[in-house]
């Protein structure tokens, strides 16, 4: 039976200090304020980039990896369901087509992502933007009366 986002949620919310929120308008699992896994549907641009290739079917999960070398190593293993797209070039994360992936591989990737993101210092809350001060409006000089 293929994995679903509800299965991922059950795995991740059982880990220490995991919270669930929304980033990029998608459900995101975080530890210490750092997102380490999130739902990642394909955008229209992503679908266009697939060209004649058929995109992976079903739900797609993005998972952070420690760095680009770890990403390359993970993808080189050829694990079923693990892939990347052009949008993720230069970004330390892989995509996982849950329908095609093995539970043990997904669990391992998630545990590793949680481990190294939990080791990072807690993310600082972004300060709220101060209300913009109204710009001073210069009064226009009154036109001088024309002499006749």
KAFEN-V389784 format. One record per run of one state. SS is the DSSP state (hx for helix, st for strand, lp for the rest). FROM is the first residue (numbers start at 1). TO is the last residue. If there is no record, write none. Layout:
# KAFEN-V389784
ss,from,to
SS,FROM,TO
SS,FROM,TO
This chain:
# KAFEN-V389784
ss,from,to
lp,1,4
hx,5,13
lp,14,17
st,18,23
lp,24,25
st,26,31
lp,32,33
st,34,39
lp,40,43
hx,44,50
lp,51,59
st,60,64
lp,65,67
hx,68,76
lp,77,81
st,82,83
lp,84,85
hx,86,88
lp,89,92
st,93,97
lp,98,102
hx,103,118
lp,119,148
